[in-house]
Amino acid sequence: MDLIFLGTGAAWGLPQLNCDCFMCREMRLKGEKRQRTALLLTGKSTLLIDCGPDIGSQLSRNKVSSIDAVLITHEHGDHYIGLDELYPFKLTSPKKEFRPIPVYLTSKTWEVVGRTFGYLEETTVIRPSIINSGTWFQSGEFEILPFDTYHGLTARGSVGFAIKFKDLSGREITIVYTSDLMELAEIPVELFYPDYLIIETFWLNQPVDNYPCHMSFQKAIRYIKRLRPRTETFLVHMGDSDVIKGDPANIMAKKNRPRDPLRPSSGGEPYRVPLNQAGWQETVDRIMSDRNLPYKVTVASDDLCIRI
């Protein structure tokens, strides 16, 4: 089984259009890019998790020739607006052989998605399948549990997914993917001790005003400690909304002042906000080491492939 991080960026990707903040400037200089977050699990079958506006180029880069099912976490455009890019899978199939791709999502999410993409159901490109939080369902070799996440009032259908499958040795593997969230009001027992945890990290520091209802790494640490992933944690959905010391762009509307920024356990100045991939990984490693936390945490990058 391969886990592919098709994209690891926030709603408008990084570097962001029309932005010259220190982070976007540094990423441009280094030729780095984060497209909208989407994941792919490929084994006997292929499971796509979220389908944003970059999905066409993401699937093309990774030479994906078929998709057996899609999970949609919530009704924000960066997670579903690329569904029309699934049409070529039908157009390039032999006549009468294509079967509609099941798209699993909550009823509240379909209320929004269906207004735009109902025609994909009518033209038998997709088959919407309504799922319920707390109820397991099967898709190919995958057992999937949706669980409620709080991502604000504009994402009333928001869920994360616990996904179970067996590796080549027959051992059961569990992946927990939170997608976008501000918090988990309740944590189902099935989420504890996953083999892999994939968690949103929009900011480094928890902001004073979390109006977009996202997760910071500062807060994600608490969930890592509670869920206790056995093998590895991956950070995705990275943004550029942290205030960066000395950056004239701190006046931008998207910038959020930190409430109590992360500092070394021994005290001193807060950790510097990372500006690129290497900086993110270095900062995360240092924070985990300073706190003596025994969890491997990897800052995912676009097209990172993990063999499971």
N, C-alpha and C positions, 0 to 999 in steps of 0.2 A: 504494500500500500504506500502510495506517495501522497504527502500533504504539500500542496503548492500554494504559496502566498502570492496570488495573482497581483494584488495591490495592497498597500499598507498605509495609505494616506487618508486624510479626512475628507469632508464633503466636497471641497474644491481642489483637492490635490495639492501637492507641493513640488516645486515652488509655485506659489499662488499667482494667478494672473494679476497684474497691476500692483504687485507688492514688492517693495524694495527693503523690507525689514532685514535685520542682520541674518536671520535664518534663511530666508528665501535667496538673499544675495549669495550667501556661502554655498548653498546647494547648487545654484547656477554655476558658480565658479568651479565646483567639483564635478559638474555634470551629473548630479544626483537627481532622482525623481521619485516621487511617491504618488502613484495613481490611487483611485478610490478603492477602498478595502473590499476584497473579495477573496474567497478561498476555494480550493478544489481538492477533493479526495478522489484518487484514482486507484482502483484495484480491479476486481472482476467487473465492477461498474463504476461510473463516473458521477460524482455528486458535486454540484456547484452550489456554493453558499454565498448568496447575494449576487446581484447582477446590475452593477452600476453603469454609468455612461462610458467607462473605459473598457467594457467587457470584450468588445470586438477585438481590439488590439491585444488585450491580455490573453485571450484564447488563441489568437493567431500566433503570438510569440511562443506560446507553450505547445503549439501544434496539437490542439485538442480537436479530435475528429468527431466526437460524439458526446452527448450529455444525456444521462439516463434520468436525472431528476434535479430539481432546483429547490433550495430552501431560501425563503425570503424572511429576513428578521423583522423588518418593519417598513412603514410606509413613507420613508424619506427618499427623495429622488436618487441620492447616491447609492442606494441599496436595491433599486428596482428599475430605474429608468432605462436600462439597457436591454430589457426583455425582448424588444423588437429584433435585437441582434441574434436571437435564436432562430429567426425565420430561415436563414440560409441552411440550417441543418435539415429543414424540410425540402427546400428548393433543390438541394444537391443530392437528395436521396432518390433511389429508383422509384418510379411511380408505383403507388399503392403499397409501398413497404414501410413508409414512415408512420410512426405512432406518436401521438401528441406527448410532449414532455410534461410529466407531472410537476406542478409547481406548488409546493407546500407553504401555506401561510395562514395566519389567523383570519377570522371573518372581518375584524376591524381593519386589518391591512388590506384585504381584498376589496373592501368598500372603496378604498382610495385607488388602489392599483387597477381595479376593474374599470374605472371610469376612463382610463387612458388606454388600457390594453385588453379590454373585453373582446376586441376584434381578433386577438390572437387565439382566444378560445373558439370563436365562431369559425375561424379558418383552420382549426385543428392543429395549430402550432403548439399550443400548451393546453394542459388540462388542470385547471385550478383545483386544488385539494385542500379543503379547510381542515385545520388542525386545532387542537385545544391544549392550552397549557396544562401540564401535569399528566398528559395522556401519551403513552408510548405509541409509536407507529413504525411500520417496517417499510423500507425502500431498498430493494435489492438486498445486498449483504449488510445493510446498515440498520441498526435499531436506533430510533431517534426520540428523544424526549424534549419537547419545547418547555421552557420555563419563563415565567414572567420577569421582565426587567422594567425598571422605571427610567424612561428617556423623555419625560415631559409630556405635556398635554397634546402636542402635535404628533405624538407617536403612540396612540392608545393601543395599537396592536403589537407593540414591541415584545419580542421574545428572544432569548438565547437558546442554544441547543446543546444537549449532551448527546454525543454520538458514539455508539458502541459497534465494534466489528472485531473479527478475529484476524490475527496476523498469520504468517505462513506456518508458524509452529502450532497454531490452534489456540494461542493465548488470547484472551479477550482484552481489547484495548478500549479505553474511554478517552474521548476528547471533549472538553467543555469549551464552548465558544460563547462569550458574553455578548458580542456585538456592542452596539452603542448603549451606554447606560450611565445613570448617575449613581444608582445604588440597586441592591437587591433587598427588597423589603423582607422576603423570606428566602431561605436557602434550602432547596429540597435535598434530602439525604443523598440522592443520586449524584450530586455535584461534588461531594467530598472525595478526596484522594483520586482525582483523575490521573491518567498517565500524562496527559498534556492539557495545559490550560492556555487558552488564547484570550487575552483580555485587552480591552480598549485602553489606550493611554494618550488622550488628547493633549494633556498638559504634563509638564513635570510637576508643578506645584498646584495644590488645590487653590482655586481662585476665591476672592472675596464674594464675587457674584457669579454663580454658575447658571446663568440664564440659558445656555444651550443644553444644559443637563447632560454633561459628559463626565468621563472618569479621568482623574489625574493619576500619574504614577504614585504620587504621595498616598492617595487613597487605595490604589490597586495593591499596594504592599499589604494592607490589612486583609484583603481578600486572598492574596497568595498565602498568607499565614494561616487563614481560616480553612481554606480549601485543601492545602497541603498537596500540591501536585507532585506525583512520584518521580517523573522524569524531567520535564522541562516546561517552562512558561514562556510564551511568546507575546510580545507587545505589538499591537497594531493600531491603525486609525490615528496615526501621529498628526498633530497639528502644529501651528506656529503662533498660537495665541498667548503664550507666556510673555510677560514683560521681561525684556532683556536689558541688563544694565548698560547704560550709555547709548541705547538705540533711539534715534529720533522718531522711529516708527511707533514708539510706545503710545503716541497720541491716537493711533488708529482705533476705530471702534471695536475691532476684534480683540484687542489686547486686554488682558484681565490681570489686575493686580493680585499677587499671592496673599492669602490670608496669613499664613505662617510658614514661610518657605522651608524646604528640607535643608537641614544642616548636619554636619558630622556629629555623631553621638558625643564626641568630646567637646563640642561647642565650636564657636568661630563663625566665619562668614558662611552664608548659604552656598550650596552647590551652584555652580554656574549652569545656566540653561544651555543645553547642547544645541549646536548649530548644524550638525551633520550626522551621518550614520555612525561613524567611528566615535564621535563625541557622545552620542546617545549611549552606545554600548559601554564606553569607558565610565560614564557617569552612573549608569545603572549598576555596573559591577562594583563600583566604589561604594555606592549606597548600601548594597546588599552585604558587602564585606564589612563595612563600618558597623552594621547592625548584627553581625554574626548570624545571618540568615542562611540556612543550608539549602537554598533553592537555586537551581540554574535558571537564569532569566536571560532570554535572547531578544534583542530588538530586531524584529523581522524586517526584511527588505523585500522589495518587489522581485518576484520570480524565485525567491528562496524555495528550494525543494528539500523536504525532509523525508527520508525513507524510513518507514515504520515497519 
